[in-house]
Amino acid sequence: MTLRINDTAPDFAADTTEGPIQFHAWIGDSWAVLFSHPKNFTPICTTELGMMAGIKGEFDKRNVKIIGISVDPVESHHKWKADIQTATGHNVTYPMIGDSELKVAKLYDMLPASAGDTSEGRTPADNQTVRSVFLIGPDKKVKLTLTYPMTTGRNFQEILRAIDSIQLTAKFPVATPADWKPGEDVVIAGSVSDEDATKRFGLFERVLPYLRKTKQPTA
């Protein structure tokens, strides 16, 4: 199964460092970021989990729950937490899913069915495709996916920026241009007529017949 934007994120039951969860029930009415790692005790992933711990408050402000997953058992995650805090100064307080049977990694199409059913004996290179970020909405639909190589640490500020855009455009008929940051001008959706655009947003700038810019709406 290949997951695409607007597909329903697969539900699953799993053990985590914060106890057992049913994924959809755990998300509830929030948004969620599921971010995966090929192996515990690897250098780049250690920095990434620490970064997420350090900026967890930014996700909280956006009503976004965060949850990590590695194809290792929960007991290993607990041990890894100490290294993460040593390396980054941040304590991991969000849940980390144990996926030692590779079930979630396969469910989210990060590993093929032929990968087997155990993390035992697998190297980070064997799991190198388990390096994805999934943003999931309160409707349990996939809103964004990103996959990185093992050598490239993820930019979580970009993920926050994308969340700001996706949450804004879920509320208003607008889109955000390249390199947009919160507070900057947005693009009016093509489905909105000029008359409706004036009623909704007031003044707008017509850059091209199909490109109209306006101030970021707030209410």
C-alpha positions in Angstrom: 0.0 0.0 0.0 1.3 3.4 -0.9 0.1 6.3 1.3 -0.8 9.5 -0.5 -2.0 12.9 0.7 -5.7 12.7 1.9 -5.5 8.9 2.4 -6.7 7.8 5.8 -3.7 7.2 8.0 -3.7 3.5 8.9 -4.8 2.8 12.5 -2.8 0.4 14.7 -2.3 -0.8 18.2 1.2 -0.5 19.6 3.3 -0.4 22.8 5.0 2.8 23.4 7.3 4.3 26.1 4.1 5.9 27.5 2.1 2.7 27.5 -0.1 1.0 24.9 -2.1 3.1 22.4 -4.6 2.8 19.6 -3.3 5.3 17.1 -6.5 7.0 16.0 -7.9 7.2 19.5 -4.5 8.6 20.7 -4.8 11.4 18.1 -8.3 12.2 19.1 -9.3 15.7 18.0 -5.7 16.8 17.6 -3.2 16.9 14.8 -0.3 14.5 14.9 3.2 14.1 13.6 4.5 10.5 13.3 8.2 10.5 12.6 10.2 7.3 12.1 13.8 6.2 12.6 15.7 3.2 11.2 17.5 2.2 14.4 18.1 3.3 18.0 21.5 4.5 19.1 22.3 6.1 15.7 23.9 9.6 15.6 21.5 11.6 13.4 18.4 10.2 14.9 19.7 10.9 18.4 19.9 14.6 17.4 16.5 14.6 15.8 14.6 13.1 18.8 16.4 15.6 21.0 15.4 18.5 18.8 11.8 17.4 18.8 11.9 17.2 22.6 13.3 20.7 22.8 10.6 22.2 20.6 7.7 20.1 21.8 6.0 23.3 23.2 5.8 24.6 19.6 3.8 21.6 18.5 1.6 21.8 21.7 0.7 25.4 20.7 -0.5 24.2 17.4 -2.6 21.3 18.9 -0.2 18.8 17.4 0.8 15.6 19.2 4.2 14.1 18.4 5.1 10.5 18.4 8.3 8.7 17.4 8.8 5.2 16.1 11.8 3.0 15.6 12.0 -0.6 14.6 13.3 -1.5 18.0 11.6 -2.7 21.2 10.2 -0.2 23.8 12.9 -1.3 26.3 15.6 -0.1 23.9 13.8 3.2 23.5 13.9 3.8 27.3 17.7 3.2 27.3 18.1 5.4 24.3 16.5 8.4 26.1 19.5 8.8 28.4 21.8 9.2 25.4 19.4 11.6 23.8 19.4 13.8 26.9 23.2 13.6 27.1 23.7 14.6 23.5 21.1 17.3 23.2 20.1 18.4 26.8 16.5 17.6 26.2 14.4 14.9 27.9 12.1 13.0 25.6 8.6 13.2 27.1 6.5 12.3 24.0 5.8 8.6 23.3 8.1 6.4 21.2 6.5 3.4 19.5 8.2 0.0 19.7 8.0 -1.7 16.3 10.2 -4.7 16.8 8.0 -6.8 14.5 8.1 -4.2 11.8 4.3 -4.1 11.6 3.9 -0.3 11.6 6.8 0.3 9.3 5.2 -2.0 6.8 1.7 -0.6 7.4 3.0 2.9 6.5 4.9 1.5 3.4 8.3 2.3 4.9 9.5 -1.3 4.6 8.4 -4.0 2.1 6.5 -7.1 3.1 9.6 -9.1 2.4 11.5 -7.4 5.2 10.6 -10.2 7.7 8.9 -9.8 11.0 11.7 -9.0 13.5 14.1 -6.1 14.0 16.7 -8.6 15.3 19.9 -8.6 13.2 18.8 -5.7 11.1 21.2 -2.8 10.6 20.3 0.9 10.1 21.1 0.4 6.4 18.5 -2.4 6.2 15.9 0.1 7.6 17.1 3.2 5.8 13.7 3.9 4.3 12.2 4.2 7.8 13.1 7.9 7.8 9.7 9.5 7.2 7.5 12.2 8.7 3.7 12.0 8.4 1.4 14.9 9.4 -2.0 13.6 10.2 -5.1 15.8 10.7 -7.9 15.4 13.2 -9.9 13.8 10.4 -7.2 11.1 10.4 -6.1 11.9 6.9 -2.5 12.2 5.8 -1.8 15.9 5.2 2.0 15.8 4.4 4.7 13.2 4.0 8.5 13.7 3.9 11.2 11.1 3.6 14.9 11.8 4.2 18.1 9.8 3.7 20.0 8.7 6.8 22.7 11.2 6.3 20.5 14.2 6.3 19.0 15.4 9.6 15.4 16.7 9.3 14.6 20.4 9.6 11.8 20.5 12.1 11.4 24.2 11.7 10.3 23.5 8.1 7.8 20.9 9.5 6.4 23.6 11.9 6.2 26.0 8.9 4.3 23.5 6.8 1.9 22.8 9.7 1.2 26.6 10.0 0.4 26.6 6.3 -1.7 23.5 6.3 -3.7 24.6 9.3 -4.2 28.1 7.8 -5.3 26.8 4.5 -7.7 24.3 6.1 -9.5 27.3 7.7 -9.4 29.8 4.8 -9.6 29.5 1.0 -6.0 30.5 0.5 -2.6 28.9 -0.3 0.9 29.9 0.7 3.6 30.7 -1.8 7.2 29.6 -1.9 9.2 30.3 1.3 6.1 31.7 3.0 6.3 32.4 6.7 3.5 33.1 9.1 2.3 36.7 8.8 3.4 37.1 5.2 1.0 37.5 2.3 -0.9 34.5 1.0 -2.5 33.6 -2.4 -6.2 33.5 -2.9 -7.6 30.2 -4.0 -8.6 30.0 -7.7 -12.1 28.8 -6.6 -12.8 32.2 -5.0 -14.2 34.9 -7.4 -12.9 38.4 -7.4 -16.2 39.6 -5.8 -16.0 37.0 -3.0 -12.3 37.7 -2.5 -13.1 41.4 -1.9 -15.8 40.4 0.5 -13.6 38.0 2.4 -10.2 39.7 2.3 -10.7 43.3 1.3 -8.0 44.6 -1.0 -5.9 42.2 -2.9 -3.1 42.4 -5.5 -3.5 40.8 -8.9 0.1 39.7 -9.9 -1.1 37.6 -12.8 -4.7 36.7 -14.0 -4.4 33.5 -11.9 -2.2 34.8 -9.0 -3.9 37.1 -6.5 -2.2 38.0 -3.2 -3.7 39.3 0.0 -2.8 39.7 3.7 -2.9 36.6 5.8 -6.4 36.2 7.2 -6.8 35.8 10.9 -10.5 35.5 11.4 
